[in-house]
Amino acid sequence: MRLNEIADKEGARYTSKRVGRGIGSGKGKTCGRGVKGQKSRSGVAIKGFEGGQMPIHMRLPKRGFNNIFAKKTTGVNVGRIQEAIDAKKLDAKTTVTAATLVEAGVIRRELDGVRILGNGELKAKLNFEVYGASAGATALIEKAGGSVKITKPAKRGPRVKVEK
């Protein structure tokens, strides 16, 4: 086999039909758009338009709400923390905080705080100072001989309103 003999399987690549190239081409004259009207022309954007009738997305009732005061937390499983200790990225003797987890590369950013979750195994005795911990995670940490101290979330900078 040579490089010039390599080819795609039959039907793997589809050559698009050239439109508007005369009657004999198979897609001439109206180019597959039908005849006349707004949709036969280019630059049409009437996706939700229902001929003047109230569109369905406006007829249906709105549900739920978005809590603007909700705290955005970063979740970390105890198994992931144990992996970082095994890889010598995290020191088991120091107190584990959001800042130490970011420094060790366990999480990318702390947002409003870090919440410890109970997936995985924990062998090291660790002391945590975090925003929150699930009941399962707290049980695993205390079983390993560690402790969990719940702290207030870190203060984020003031939200600046951008005027247009």
C-alpha positions in Angstrom: 0.0 0.0 0.0 1.2 3.5 -0.9 0.1 6.9 0.3 -1.5 7.7 -3.1 -3.6 4.6 -2.8 -5.2 5.6 0.5 -8.8 6.7 0.1 -12.0 7.1 2.2 -14.6 4.5 2.2 -17.4 4.9 -0.3 -19.9 7.4 1.0 -17.7 8.8 3.7 -17.5 12.2 2.1 -20.5 13.9 0.6 -20.0 16.4 -2.1 -22.6 19.1 -1.7 -25.0 19.9 -4.5 -24.2 23.1 -6.4 -27.3 25.1 -6.6 -28.4 27.8 -9.1 -26.3 26.6 -12.0 -28.9 26.3 -14.7 -32.0 24.2 -15.4 -30.0 21.1 -16.4 -28.0 20.9 -13.2 -31.0 19.5 -11.2 -31.0 22.4 -8.8 -31.4 25.4 -11.1 -33.9 28.2 -11.2 -35.4 28.2 -7.7 -32.5 26.3 -6.2 -34.6 24.0 -4.0 -36.3 26.9 -2.2 -39.7 26.6 -3.8 -41.2 29.7 -5.3 -41.6 33.3 -4.3 -42.1 34.6 -0.8 -39.9 35.8 2.1 -38.3 32.3 2.7 -37.1 32.0 -0.8 -34.8 34.9 -0.3 -31.5 35.1 1.7 -31.2 36.6 5.1 -34.5 35.4 6.6 -34.7 35.0 10.4 -38.3 34.2 11.4 -37.7 31.1 13.6 -40.3 31.7 16.3 -42.8 33.5 14.0 -46.3 32.0 13.8 -48.0 34.3 11.3 -48.9 36.9 13.8 -50.4 34.4 16.3 -48.8 34.6 19.8 -45.7 32.3 19.6 -45.7 29.2 21.7 -42.7 30.2 23.8 -44.6 33.3 24.8 -47.9 31.5 25.4 -46.5 29.0 27.9 -46.1 30.0 31.6 -42.7 30.8 33.0 -41.4 28.3 35.7 -39.0 28.7 38.5 -36.5 31.5 39.2 -32.8 32.1 39.3 -31.6 33.0 42.8 -29.0 35.8 42.4 -27.9 35.4 46.0 -27.1 31.7 45.8 -23.5 30.7 46.7 -21.5 29.0 43.9 -19.3 26.4 45.5 -16.7 24.1 44.1 -17.3 20.4 44.9 -14.3 18.1 45.7 -14.5 14.4 46.5 -12.4 13.0 49.3 -11.0 10.5 46.8 -9.5 13.3 44.7 -7.9 14.8 47.8 -6.4 11.4 48.6 -5.0 11.2 45.1 -3.3 14.6 45.5 -1.7 13.5 48.8 -0.5 10.3 47.2 1.0 12.3 44.4 2.8 14.6 47.0 0.9 17.7 45.7 -0.9 18.2 49.0 0.8 18.0 52.5 -1.2 15.9 55.0 0.2 17.8 58.0 -1.2 21.2 57.0 -4.8 22.3 57.3 -6.7 21.8 54.0 -8.3 25.1 52.8 -9.6 26.4 49.5 -6.3 28.2 48.9 -4.2 25.0 49.5 -6.5 23.0 47.1 -6.0 25.6 44.4 -2.3 25.7 45.0 -2.1 21.9 44.8 -4.1 21.9 41.5 -7.0 19.9 42.9 -9.4 22.6 41.9 -9.2 25.4 39.4 -10.8 28.2 41.5 -12.6 28.4 44.8 -15.6 30.6 43.7 -17.6 31.3 46.9 -16.2 28.3 48.8 -15.3 24.7 48.6 -17.6 21.8 49.6 -16.2 18.4 50.4 -18.1 15.4 49.0 -17.9 11.8 50.1 -17.0 9.9 47.0 -13.8 7.8 47.3 -11.6 6.7 50.2 -9.6 8.8 52.6 -6.6 7.2 54.4 -4.8 10.4 55.6 -5.6 12.2 58.8 -6.6 15.7 57.6 -8.0 18.9 59.1 -10.3 20.8 56.8 -11.4 24.5 56.9 -14.0 24.7 54.2 -17.3 26.3 53.3 -19.2 22.9 53.6 -19.0 19.2 53.7 -21.6 16.5 53.0 -22.6 14.1 55.8 -20.8 11.2 54.1 -17.6 13.2 53.6 -17.6 14.3 57.3 -18.0 10.7 58.4 -15.1 9.6 56.2 -12.9 12.4 57.4 -13.7 11.7 61.1 -13.2 7.9 60.6 -9.7 8.6 59.3 -9.0 10.7 62.4 -9.4 14.2 60.9 -11.8 17.1 61.5 -14.0 19.5 59.6 -14.4 23.1 60.5 -17.1 25.0 58.5 -16.1 28.6 57.6 -17.9 31.5 56.0 -17.5 31.9 52.3 -14.7 34.1 51.0 -15.7 37.6 50.1 -15.8 38.2 46.4 -15.2 41.6 44.9 -18.0 44.0 44.5 -20.2 43.5 41.5 -19.7 46.4 39.2 -22.6 47.5 37.0 -21.5 48.2 33.4 -23.4 51.0 31.7 -23.8 50.8 28.0 
